[in-house]
Amino acid sequence: MRANTLAAIGFVTIAGSLAIQPLSQPAHAQAPSTLQNSAAALPKPGRGGVPPVDLDNIAATQRDVDLVSTPLLQPYLASKALKMSGKLAQPACSAQQAKFDWRTLKKVTSVKDQGTCGSCWAFAAVAAYEASYLIENGLSASPPDNPNVSEQEALDCTPPPPPNDCGGGWHNKVFDYLQKPGETSSSKYSPYTAVKRSCTPIANREFTALTWGFIAGATIPNDNAIKSAVCEHGPVAVGVSADGWDEYISPVDNQNPKYRYSTTQNPNFLKEYPNGVFDKGFASDQSLTMATYTPSAVDHIVLIVGWDNSLHAWIIKNSWGTGWGDSGYMKLKYGTANIGFSAAWIRAKALGISPSPSVLQALELVNTGFKRNVLSPAQ
């Protein structure tokens, strides 16, 4: 790789190896510190003929040693690398807008169901990628444009640490996998089974990512930072606490016979959640980092697809099927449930367009070099 290509995004060569060049960083960027746990929610078996189980008692935690070395400047470097690749498109909206929803532009794929496996991390990551794929290629979320990227492949093939299995994982690990080697569709790989299996090698993977980035490292970004990322990159994957979500069941949508989590609708839905806004979550801990993380703080990964200031709420896509919530979606009150923890965006590689090999290598090093000890923070 040419030295000027690396220098352009903040890498410098030191004694034959690569290191991070100290650069000024956005005020919201913070360094992820020592990781204690990671989490993903485990949806329970169905209540149709199965003993009922509360959805909000389903956290599974894993420790991800790789994130201990996540660079201080990763969010800044990822954005700068993306700019260098020539893929900084005009944002679709502004953080100052009163409301925005990527669904209105037909850039959000259908709600999926992770079943009884704690694979929310895989579903949120794939959902973020699918939205970016539609945005980058000017496609809409309907056949034949719908990419239908394989969640089963993400579950089977995303390597540890943490185990990234039905006991929990993190969305950024799937982003790494989507960047290299990439994924294929569910029809080519396998239907989803809700069980982690051995990874099946697939040739000619058609879905790859250009790069991805945290919005503010392993922290909770401020609302404007999240909105700006949603506008610039598309829907973003975020951590959240799903405490109390078992009661968020719209009576209109709970007629789905395949819905496993309740045999009865919630007749008080609109009374308990005016305008459909879930506001029963605890106040977010804005100082939360990986060093202070606990399993009760974040136990689920979802997708933010938009917001509505008039309701003071994020619009999130879940992976518990269309029978949960409002056709699989939720309006979650700003500043609650630690929504936004470890928020990250991903940029799909557009069809028929590829940056130069040196740029692709630089993009990969932003997120994978530290794990291979190729890169280290400059002193």
DRENMI-60847 format. One record per residue (C-alpha): residue number from 1; residue in three letters; z negated, y, x negated. Coordinates in Angstrom, 3 decimals. Each point is the difference from the previous one (the first is absolute). Layout:
% residues N
+------+------+----------+----------+----------+
! resi ! resn !        z !        y !        x !
+------+------+----------+----------+----------+
!  NUM !  ALA !        Z !        Y !        X !
...
+------+------+----------+----------+----------+
END
This chain:
% residues 379
+------+------+----------+----------+----------+
! resi ! resn !        z !        y !        x !
+------+------+----------+----------+----------+
!    1 !  MET !    0.000 !    0.000 !    0.000 !
!    2 !  ARG !    0.792 !    3.483 !   -1.252 !
!    3 !  ALA !   -3.029 !    2.040 !   -1.050 !
!    4 !  ASN !    1.064 !    3.004 !    2.062 !
!    5 !  THR !    0.112 !   -2.147 !    3.141 !
!    6 !  LEU !   -3.611 !   -1.018 !   -0.500 !
!    7 !  ALA !   -1.121 !    3.467 !   -0.984 !
!    8 !  ALA !    1.517 !    1.392 !    3.164 !
!    9 !  ILE !   -2.633 !   -1.730 !    2.102 !
!   10 !  GLY !   -2.917 !    0.315 !   -2.403 !
!   11 !  PHE !    0.208 !   -3.020 !   -2.306 !
!   12 !  VAL !   -0.216 !    0.423 !   -3.755 !
!   13 !  THR !    0.411 !   -2.496 !   -2.812 !
!   14 !  ILE !   -3.074 !   -0.540 !   -2.155 !
!   15 !  ALA !    0.128 !   -2.389 !   -2.945 !
!   16 !  GLY !    2.801 !   -1.987 !    1.533 !
!   17 !  SER !   -1.569 !   -0.288 !    3.443 !
!   18 !  LEU !   -0.007 !    2.158 !    3.088 !
!   19 !  ALA !   -2.761 !    2.207 !    1.294 !
!   20 !  ILE !   -0.539 !    2.586 !    2.709 !
!   21 !  GLN !    0.663 !    3.550 !   -1.049 !
!   22 !  PRO !   -2.833 !    2.232 !    1.232 !
!   23 !  LEU !    1.526 !    2.056 !    2.797 !
!   24 !  SER !   -1.346 !    2.431 !    2.552 !
!   25 !  GLN !   -0.529 !   -1.770 !    3.286 !
!   26 !  PRO !   -0.269 !    0.998 !    3.658 !
!   27 !  ALA !   -3.451 !    1.088 !    1.088 !
!   28 !  HIS !   -0.282 !   -2.977 !    2.355 !
!   29 !  ALA !    0.802 !   -2.613 !   -2.651 !
!   30 !  GLN !   -3.025 !   -1.945 !   -1.164 !
!   31 !  ALA !   -0.464 !   -2.940 !   -2.314 !
!   32 !  PRO !   -0.764 !   -3.344 !    1.636 !
!   33 !  SER !   -3.173 !   -1.242 !   -1.630 !
!   34 !  THR !   -1.482 !   -3.463 !   -0.365 !
!   35 !  LEU !    1.021 !   -2.122 !    2.949 !
!   36 !  GLN !   -2.809 !   -1.851 !    1.692 !
!   37 !  ASN !    1.809 !   -1.571 !    2.935 !
!   38 !  SER !    3.206 !    0.060 !    2.004 !
!   39 !  ALA !    0.261 !   -0.821 !    3.647 !
!   40 !  ALA !    2.228 !   -1.169 !    2.813 !
!   41 !  ALA !   -0.897 !   -0.718 !    3.589 !
!   42 !  LEU !    0.315 !   -3.513 !    1.363 !
!   43 !  PRO !    1.155 !   -0.106 !    3.623 !
!   44 !  LYS !   -1.801 !   -2.726 !    1.911 !
!   45 !  PRO !    1.361 !   -3.039 !    1.813 !
!   46 !  GLY !    1.153 !    0.568 !    3.535 !
!   47 !  ARG !   -2.363 !    0.081 !    2.895 !
!   48 !  GLY !    2.392 !   -1.874 !    2.262 !
!   49 !  GLY !   -1.774 !   -3.369 !   -0.104 !
!   50 !  VAL !   -1.728 !    0.955 !   -3.268 !
!   51 !  PRO !   -3.588 !    1.223 !   -0.274 !
!   52 !  PRO !    0.013 !    3.826 !   -0.135 !
!   53 !  VAL !   -0.612 !    1.666 !   -3.350 !
!   54 !  ASP !   -0.540 !    3.718 !   -0.605 !
!   55 !  LEU !    2.878 !    1.683 !   -1.830 !
!   56 !  ASP !   -2.302 !    2.469 !   -1.734 !
!   57 !  ASN !   -1.887 !   -2.677 !   -1.923 !
!   58 !  ILE !    2.949 !   -1.188 !   -2.041 !
!   59 !  ALA !   -0.060 !    1.629 !   -3.448 !
!   60 !  ALA !    0.970 !   -1.965 !   -3.074 !
!   61 !  THR !   -0.520 !    1.547 !   -3.431 !
!   62 !  GLN !    1.522 !   -0.747 !   -3.367 !
!   63 !  ARG !   -0.336 !    1.652 !   -3.401 !
!   64 !  ASP !    3.230 !    1.253 !   -1.569 !
!   65 !  VAL !   -0.501 !    0.377 !   -3.741 !
!   66 !  ASP !    3.479 !    1.475 !   -0.433 !
!   67 !  LEU !   -0.929 !    3.148 !    1.872 !
!   68 !  VAL !   -2.697 !    0.719 !   -2.561 !
!   69 !  SER !    2.855 !    1.041 !   -2.307 !
!   70 !  THR !    1.998 !    1.926 !    2.575 !
!   71 !  PRO !    0.914 !    3.184 !   -1.876 !
!   72 !  LEU !   -1.574 !    3.338 !    0.679 !
!   73 !  LEU !    3.382 !    1.609 !    0.530 !
!   74 !  GLN !    1.734 !   -2.775 !    1.958 !
!   75 !  PRO !    0.641 !    2.108 !    3.128 !
!   76 !  TYR !    1.407 !    2.840 !   -2.103 !
!   77 !  LEU !    2.110 !   -2.242 !   -2.242 !
!   78 !  ALA !    1.433 !   -1.962 !    2.927 !
!   79 !  SER !    1.125 !    3.208 !    1.697 !
!   80 !  LYS !    1.447 !    1.367 !   -3.223 !
!   81 !  ALA !    1.840 !   -3.257 !   -0.711 !
!   82 !  LEU !    1.429 !    0.081 !    3.508 !
!   83 !  LYS !    1.234 !    3.529 !   -0.563 !
!   84 !  MET !    1.614 !   -1.077 !   -3.268 !
!   85 !  SER !    1.832 !   -2.778 !    1.837 !
!   86 !  GLY !    1.622 !    2.578 !    2.263 !
!   87 !  LYS !   -1.580 !   -1.464 !    3.135 !
!   88 !  LEU !   -2.023 !    2.959 !    1.258 !
!   89 !  ALA !    1.494 !    0.537 !    3.441 !
!   90 !  GLN !   -0.746 !    2.922 !    2.283 !
!   91 !  PRO !   -3.295 !   -0.773 !    1.805 !
!   92 !  ALA !    0.448 !   -0.983 !    3.638 !
!   93 !  CYS !   -2.854 !    2.225 !    1.107 !
!   94 !  SER !   -2.713 !    2.350 !   -1.180 !
!   95 !  ALA !   -3.719 !   -0.603 !   -0.314 !
!   96 !  GLN !   -0.441 !    3.205 !    1.991 !
!   97 !  GLN !    1.704 !   -1.440 !    3.074 !
!   98 !  ALA !   -2.222 !   -0.529 !    3.033 !
!   99 !  LYS !    1.264 !   -3.541 !    0.425 !
!  100 !  PHE !    2.416 !   -2.476 !   -1.519 !
!  101 !  ASP !    0.846 !   -3.647 !    0.658 !
!  102 !  TRP !    2.529 !   -2.062 !   -1.970 !
!  103 !  ARG !    0.488 !   -2.201 !    3.067 !
!  104 !  THR !    1.867 !    2.801 !    1.753 !
!  105 !  LEU !    2.584 !   -0.185 !   -2.807 !
!  106 !  LYS !    0.219 !   -3.787 !    0.365 !
!  107 !  LYS !   -1.226 !   -0.640 !   -3.536 !
!  108 !  VAL !   -2.933 !   -2.315 !    0.816 !
!  109 !  THR !    0.592 !   -3.717 !    0.475 !
!  110 !  SER !   -1.630 !   -2.086 !    2.733 !
!  111 !  VAL !   -3.686 !   -0.872 !    0.049 !
!  112 !  LYS !   -0.732 !   -3.387 !   -1.580 !
!  113 !  ASP !   -2.959 !   -2.386 !    0.335 !
!  114 !  GLN !   -1.826 !   -1.259 !   -3.084 !
!  115 !  GLY !   -1.723 !   -2.729 !    1.994 !
!  116 !  THR !   -3.168 !   -1.596 !   -1.341 !
!  117 !  CYS !    0.764 !    0.836 !   -3.641 !
!  118 !  GLY !   -1.522 !    3.055 !   -1.696 !
!  119 !  SER !    3.412 !    1.229 !   -1.104 !
!  120 !  CYS !   -0.115 !    3.544 !    1.383 !
!  121 !  TRP !    0.683 !    1.208 !   -3.559 !
!  122 !  ALA !    3.355 !   -1.824 !   -0.006 !
!  123 !  PHE !    0.991 !    1.158 !    3.492 !
!  124 !  ALA !   -0.826 !    3.661 !   -0.683 !
!  125 !  ALA !    1.886 !   -0.066 !   -3.297 !
!  126 !  VAL !    3.080 !   -1.630 !    1.529 !
!  127 !  ALA !   -0.109 !    2.430 !    2.948 !
!  128 !  ALA !   -0.080 !    2.966 !   -2.398 !
!  129 !  TYR !    2.933 !   -1.419 !   -1.958 !
!  130 !  GLU !    2.050 !   -0.748 !    3.134 !
!  131 !  ALA !   -0.433 !    3.579 !    1.186 !
!  132 !  SER !    1.073 !    1.345 !   -3.393 !
!  133 !  TYR !    3.011 !   -2.339 !    0.003 !
!  134 !  LEU !    1.119 !    1.359 !    3.356 !
!  135 !  ILE !   -0.528 !    3.591 !   -1.138 !
!  136 !  GLU !    1.793 !   -0.419 !   -3.328 !
!  137 !  ASN !    3.000 !   -1.725 !    1.550 !
!  138 !  GLY !    0.321 !    2.098 !    3.137 !
!  139 !  LEU !   -0.642 !   -3.004 !    2.244 !
!  140 !  SER !   -1.987 !   -0.445 !    3.192 !
!  141 !  ALA !   -2.756 !   -2.449 !    0.904 !
!  142 !  SER !    2.122 !   -2.239 !    2.191 !
!  143 !  PRO !    2.413 !   -2.911 !   -0.530 !
!  144 !  PRO !    2.085 !   -0.335 !   -2.043 !
!  145 !  ASP !   -1.561 !    2.683 !   -2.222 !
!  146 !  ASN !   -3.558 !   -1.358 !    0.110 !
!  147 !  PRO !   -0.733 !   -1.395 !   -3.487 !
!  148 !  ASN !   -2.743 !   -2.465 !    1.147 !
!  149 !  VAL !   -1.434 !   -0.427 !   -3.505 !
!  150 !  SER !   -2.004 !   -3.201 !   -0.420 !
!  151 !  GLU !   -3.772 !    0.382 !    0.328 !
!  152 !  GLN !   -0.266 !   -3.686 !   -0.847 !
!  153 !  GLU !    1.648 !    0.612 !   -3.361 !
!  154 !  ALA !   -2.376 !    2.887 !   -0.644 !
!  155 !  LEU !   -2.919 !   -2.299 !    0.815 !
!  156 !  ASP !    1.310 !   -2.942 !   -2.039 !
!  157 !  CYS !    1.322 !    1.838 !   -3.016 !
!  158 !  THR !   -2.221 !    3.038 !   -0.632 !
!  159 !  PRO !   -1.907 !   -1.035 !   -3.129 !
!  160 !  PRO !   -3.720 !    0.448 !   -0.679 !
!  161 !  PRO !   -2.300 !    1.701 !   -0.652 !
!  162 !  PRO !   -1.541 !    0.109 !    2.546 !
!  163 !  PRO !    1.106 !   -3.312 !    1.539 !
!  164 !  ASN !    2.192 !    1.941 !    2.491 !
!  165 !  ASP !   -0.284 !   -2.763 !    2.544 !
!  166 !  CYS !   -1.477 !   -0.487 !    3.466 !
!  167 !  GLY !   -3.339 !    1.134 !   -1.399 !
!  168 !  GLY !    1.225 !    3.496 !   -0.787 !
!  169 !  GLY !    2.213 !    2.066 !   -2.269 !
!  170 !  TRP !    1.460 !    3.451 !   -0.649 !
!  171 !  HIS !    3.255 !    1.585 !    1.110 !
!  172 !  ASN !    0.822 !    1.402 !   -3.446 !
!  173 !  LYS !    0.356 !   -3.536 !   -1.397 !
!  174 !  VAL !    2.790 !   -0.669 !    2.503 !
!  175 !  PHE !    1.573 !    3.307 !   -1.038 !
!  176 !  ASP !    0.057 !   -1.269 !   -3.593 !
!  177 !  TYR !    1.696 !   -3.198 !    1.173 !
!  178 !  LEU !    2.549 !    1.941 !    2.051 !
!  179 !  GLN !    0.833 !    2.081 !   -3.044 !
!  180 !  LYS !    0.565 !   -3.101 !   -2.118 !
!  181 !  PRO !    1.296 !   -2.569 !    0.860 !
!  182 !  GLY !    0.412 !    1.168 !    3.629 !
!  183 !  GLU !   -0.034 !   -1.881 !    3.291 !
!  184 !  THR !    2.294 !   -1.591 !    2.529 !
!  185 !  SER !    0.032 !   -0.240 !    3.801 !
!  186 !  SER !   -2.118 !   -2.285 !    2.163 !
!  187 !  SER !    3.118 !   -1.862 !    1.089 !
!  188 !  LYS !    0.884 !   -0.837 !   -3.605 !
!  189 !  TYR !   -3.500 !   -0.709 !   -1.253 !
!  190 !  SER !   -2.102 !   -1.491 !    2.790 !
!  191 !  PRO !   -1.521 !    0.891 !    3.344 !
!  192 !  TYR !   -3.551 !    1.286 !   -0.276 !
!  193 !  THR !   -2.606 !   -2.810 !    0.005 !
!  194 !  ALA !   -3.291 !    1.886 !   -0.560 !
!  195 !  VAL !   -0.674 !   -2.300 !   -2.971 !
!  196 !  LYS !    0.469 !    0.825 !   -3.678 !
!  197 !  ARG !    2.291 !   -2.566 !   -1.620 !
!  198 !  SER !    1.759 !   -0.439 !   -3.310 !
!  199 !  CYS !    2.575 !    2.671 !   -0.691 !
!  200 !  THR !    3.562 !   -1.125 !    0.653 !
!  201 !  PRO !    2.553 !    1.386 !   -2.510 !
!  202 !  ILE !    2.742 !    1.952 !    1.750 !
!  203 !  ALA !    3.241 !    1.161 !   -1.594 !
!  204 !  ASN !    1.681 !    3.312 !    0.826 !
!  205 !  ARG !   -3.010 !    1.850 !    1.372 !
!  206 !  GLU !    1.468 !    2.784 !    2.104 !
!  207 !  PHE !   -3.112 !    2.139 !    0.450 !
!  208 !  THR !   -1.319 !    1.825 !   -3.059 !
!  209 !  ALA !   -2.034 !    3.148 !   -0.525 !
!  210 !  LEU !    0.847 !    2.872 !   -2.303 !
!  211 !  THR !   -3.651 !    0.865 !   -0.573 !
!  212 !  TRP !   -3.256 !    0.629 !    1.827 !
!  213 !  GLY !   -3.007 !    2.233 !   -0.441 !
!  214 !  PHE !   -3.562 !    0.619 !    1.105 !
!  215 !  ILE !   -0.487 !    3.323 !    1.750 !
!  216 !  ALA !   -3.296 !    0.636 !   -1.772 !
!  217 !  GLY !   -0.922 !   -3.198 !   -1.789 !
!  218 !  ALA !   -2.685 !   -2.263 !    1.449 !
!  219 !  THR !   -1.611 !    2.754 !    2.051 !
!  220 !  ILE !    0.427 !    1.590 !    3.433 !
!  221 !  PRO !    2.621 !    2.792 !   -0.278 !
!  222 !  ASN !   -0.372 !    3.122 !    2.102 !
!  223 !  ASP !    1.920 !    0.132 !    3.278 !
!  224 !  ASN !    2.703 !    2.351 !   -1.286 !
!  225 !  ALA !    0.692 !   -2.251 !   -2.988 !
!  226 !  ILE !    0.469 !   -3.001 !    2.298 !
!  227 !  LYS !    2.226 !    1.985 !    2.368 !
!  228 !  SER !    2.113 !    1.276 !   -2.902 !
!  229 !  ALA !    0.487 !   -3.561 !   -1.271 !
!  230 !  VAL !    0.965 !   -1.209 !    3.491 !
!  231 !  CYS !    2.591 !    2.783 !    0.193 !
!  232 !  GLU !    1.384 !   -0.515 !   -3.499 !
!  233 !  HIS !   -0.060 !   -3.788 !   -0.303 !
!  234 !  GLY !   -0.437 !   -1.490 !    3.460 !
!  235 !  PRO !   -2.906 !   -1.931 !    1.558 !
!  236 !  VAL !   -2.811 !   -0.741 !   -2.456 !
!  237 !  ALA !   -2.292 !   -3.027 !   -0.383 !
!  238 !  VAL !   -3.702 !    0.836 !    0.093 !
!  239 !  GLY !   -3.412 !   -1.613 !    0.018 !
!  240 !  VAL !   -2.357 !    0.444 !    2.964 !
!  241 !  SER !   -3.069 !   -1.458 !    1.676 !
!  242 !  ALA !    0.917 !   -1.989 !    3.123 !
!  243 !  ASP !   -3.533 !    0.061 !    1.359 !
!  244 !  GLY !    0.086 !    0.020 !    3.808 !
!  245 !  TRP !    3.723 !   -0.568 !    0.322 !
!  246 !  ASP !   -0.468 !   -3.133 !    2.105 !
!  247 !  GLU !   -0.510 !    2.185 !    3.083 !
!  248 !  TYR !    3.114 !    2.114 !   -0.561 !
!  249 !  ILE !    2.175 !   -1.905 !    2.472 !
!  250 !  SER !    2.192 !    1.879 !    2.437 !
!  251 !  PRO !    0.013 !   -1.553 !    3.498 !
!  252 !  VAL !    3.746 !    0.656 !    0.174 !
!  253 !  ASP !    0.756 !   -2.031 !   -3.102 !
!  254 !  ASN !   -2.535 !   -2.785 !    0.288 !
!  255 !  GLN !    2.121 !   -2.067 !    2.399 !
!  256 !  ASN !    1.744 !   -1.678 !   -2.937 !
!  257 !  PRO !   -0.814 !   -3.730 !    0.368 !
!  258 !  LYS !    0.376 !   -0.444 !   -3.757 !
!  259 !  TYR !   -2.768 !    2.502 !   -0.680 !
!  260 !  ARG !   -2.813 !   -2.003 !   -1.539 !
!  261 !  TYR !   -2.872 !    2.415 !   -0.366 !
!  262 !  SER !   -1.157 !    0.421 !    3.605 !
!  263 !  THR !    0.506 !   -1.712 !    3.314 !
!  264 !  THR !   -0.688 !    3.178 !    1.975 !
!  265 !  GLN !    1.265 !    3.544 !   -0.193 !
!  266 !  ASN !   -2.290 !    2.936 !   -0.709 !
!  267 !  PRO !   -0.095 !    1.773 !    3.397 !
!  268 !  ASN !   -1.879 !    2.929 !   -1.554 !
!  269 !  PHE !    2.583 !    0.592 !   -2.730 !
!  270 !  LEU !    1.092 !    3.498 !    1.048 !
!  271 !  LYS !   -3.568 !    0.991 !    0.850 !
!  272 !  GLU !   -1.352 !   -1.222 !   -3.322 !
!  273 !  TYR !    2.959 !    1.323 !   -1.989 !
!  274 !  PRO !    1.280 !    3.232 !    1.606 !
!  275 !  ASN !    3.709 !    0.458 !   -0.792 !
!  276 !  GLY !   -0.209 !   -3.345 !   -1.783 !
!  277 !  VAL !   -1.943 !    1.430 !   -2.960 !
!  278 !  PHE !   -2.496 !   -2.306 !   -1.688 !
!  279 !  ASP !   -2.862 !    2.241 !   -1.077 !
!  280 !  LYS !   -2.843 !   -2.500 !   -0.302 !
!  281 !  GLY !    0.389 !   -0.470 !   -3.739 !
!  282 !  PHE !   -2.574 !    1.305 !   -2.455 !
!  283 !  ALA !    0.711 !    3.210 !   -1.901 !
!  284 !  SER !    2.138 !   -0.650 !   -3.076 !
!  285 !  ASP !   -1.673 !    0.176 !   -3.398 !
!  286 !  GLN !    2.286 !    2.408 !   -1.851 !
!  287 !  SER !   -1.738 !   -0.826 !   -3.277 !
!  288 !  LEU !    0.827 !   -3.716 !    0.319 !
!  289 !  THR !    1.590 !   -1.538 !   -3.089 !
!  290 !  MET !    0.410 !   -3.547 !   -1.241 !
!  291 !  ALA !   -3.248 !    0.432 !   -1.914 !
!  292 !  THR !   -1.954 !    0.672 !    3.204 !
!  293 !  TYR !    2.029 !   -2.256 !    2.278 !
!  294 !  THR !   -1.736 !   -2.584 !    2.187 !
!  295 !  PRO !    1.533 !   -2.586 !    2.354 !
!  296 !  SER !   -1.343 !    1.869 !    3.022 !
!  297 !  ALA !    1.778 !    3.184 !   -1.116 !
!  298 !  VAL !    3.591 !   -1.317 !    0.085 !
!  299 !  ASP !    0.985 !   -3.369 !    1.441 !
!  300 !  HIS !    3.570 !    0.403 !    1.235 !
!  301 !  ILE !    3.424 !    1.350 !   -1.036 !
!  302 !  VAL !    2.302 !    1.756 !    2.487 !
!  303 !  LEU !    3.007 !    2.325 !    0.079 !
!  304 !  ILE !   -0.162 !    3.719 !    0.822 !
!  305 !  VAL !    3.260 !    0.914 !    1.766 !
!  306 !  GLY !   -0.899 !    3.510 !    1.145 !
!  307 !  TRP !   -2.613 !    2.337 !    1.455 !
!  308 !  ASP !   -0.817 !    2.239 !    2.942 !
!  309 !  ASN !   -2.144 !    3.070 !   -0.657 !
!  310 !  SER !   -0.515 !    0.629 !    3.718 !
!  311 !  LEU !   -1.849 !   -3.324 !    0.117 !
!  312 !  HIS !   -1.464 !    0.357 !   -3.511 !
!  313 !  ALA !    1.335 !   -3.468 !   -0.710 !
!  314 !  TRP !    2.104 !   -2.147 !   -2.294 !
!  315 !  ILE !    2.549 !   -2.345 !    1.548 !
!  316 !  ILE !   -0.372 !   -3.392 !   -1.634 !
!  317 !  LYS !    1.919 !   -3.261 !    0.224 !
!  318 !  ASN !   -2.144 !   -3.134 !   -0.117 !
!  319 !  SER !    0.946 !   -3.650 !   -0.575 !
!  320 !  TRP !   -1.905 !   -1.688 !    2.822 !
!  321 !  GLY !    2.959 !   -0.353 !    2.354 !
!  322 !  THR !    1.139 !    2.188 !    2.890 !
!  323 !  GLY !   -2.789 !   -1.213 !    2.288 !
!  324 !  TRP !   -2.618 !    1.868 !   -2.013 !
!  325 !  GLY !   -0.511 !    3.736 !    0.307 !
!  326 !  ASP !    2.816 !    2.106 !    1.406 !
!  327 !  SER !    2.894 !   -2.444 !   -0.440 !
!  328 !  GLY !   -1.332 !   -0.764 !   -3.485 !
!  329 !  TYR !   -0.688 !    3.643 !   -0.926 !
!  330 !  MET !   -3.118 !    2.145 !   -0.083 !
!  331 !  LYS !   -0.812 !    3.688 !   -0.015 !
!  332 !  LEU !   -2.901 !    0.342 !   -2.429 !
!  333 !  LYS !   -2.054 !    3.174 !   -0.233 !
!  334 !  TYR !    0.378 !    1.982 !   -3.215 !
!  335 !  GLY !   -2.829 !   -0.359 !   -2.478 !
!  336 !  THR !   -1.354 !   -3.303 !    1.314 !
!  337 !  ALA !   -0.175 !   -3.639 !   -1.108 !
!  338 !  ASN !    0.940 !    0.883 !   -3.598 !
!  339 !  ILE !    3.621 !    0.182 !    1.121 !
!  340 !  GLY !    2.299 !    0.686 !   -2.940 !
!  341 !  PHE !   -1.895 !   -1.857 !   -2.725 !
!  342 !  SER !    2.404 !   -0.957 !   -2.828 !
!  343 !  ALA !    2.895 !    1.474 !    1.991 !
!  344 !  ALA !    3.342 !   -0.815 !   -1.612 !
!  345 !  TRP !    3.696 !    0.567 !    0.649 !
!  346 !  ILE !    2.992 !   -2.084 !   -1.042 !
!  347 !  ARG !    3.641 !    0.986 !   -0.505 !
!  348 !  ALA !    2.623 !   -2.647 !    0.755 !
!  349 !  LYS !    3.078 !   -0.275 !   -2.180 !
!  350 !  ALA !    3.009 !    1.111 !    2.037 !
!  351 !  LEU !    2.860 !   -2.427 !    0.517 !
!  352 !  GLY !    2.785 !    0.278 !   -2.567 !
!  353 !  ILE !   -1.838 !    2.577 !   -2.103 !
!  354 !  SER !   -1.936 !   -0.702 !   -3.169 !
!  355 !  PRO !   -1.401 !    2.313 !   -2.701 !
!  356 !  SER !    0.739 !   -0.692 !   -3.635 !
!  357 !  PRO !   -1.838 !   -2.897 !   -1.704 !
!  358 !  SER !   -2.129 !    2.438 !   -2.011 !
!  359 !  VAL !   -1.131 !    1.800 !    3.143 !
!  360 !  LEU !   -0.771 !   -3.307 !    1.739 !
!  361 !  GLN !   -2.101 !   -1.088 !   -2.963 !
!  362 !  ALA !   -1.905 !    3.272 !    0.045 !
!  363 !  LEU !   -0.617 !   -0.382 !    3.735 !
!  364 !  GLU !   -1.337 !   -3.516 !   -0.524 !
!  365 !  LEU !   -2.290 !    1.025 !   -2.854 !
!  366 !  VAL !   -1.725 !    2.578 !    2.194 !
!  367 !  ASN !   -1.561 !   -2.784 !    2.055 !
!  368 !  THR !    0.164 !   -3.188 !   -2.068 !
!  369 !  GLY !   -0.302 !    1.079 !   -3.634 !
!  370 !  PHE !   -3.749 !    0.400 !    0.120 !
!  371 !  LYS !   -0.467 !   -3.541 !    1.280 !
!  372 !  ARG !    1.894 !   -1.336 !   -3.007 !
!  373 !  ASN !   -1.939 !    2.234 !   -2.398 !
!  374 !  VAL !    3.282 !    1.671 !   -0.898 !
!  375 !  LEU !   -1.354 !    3.368 !    1.022 !
!  376 !  SER !   -3.375 !    1.574 !   -0.555 !
!  377 !  PRO !   -1.450 !    3.381 !    0.871 !
!  378 !  ALA !    0.566 !    2.514 !   -2.762 !
!  379 !  GLN !   -3.215 !    1.181 !   -1.592 !
+------+------+----------+----------+----------+
END
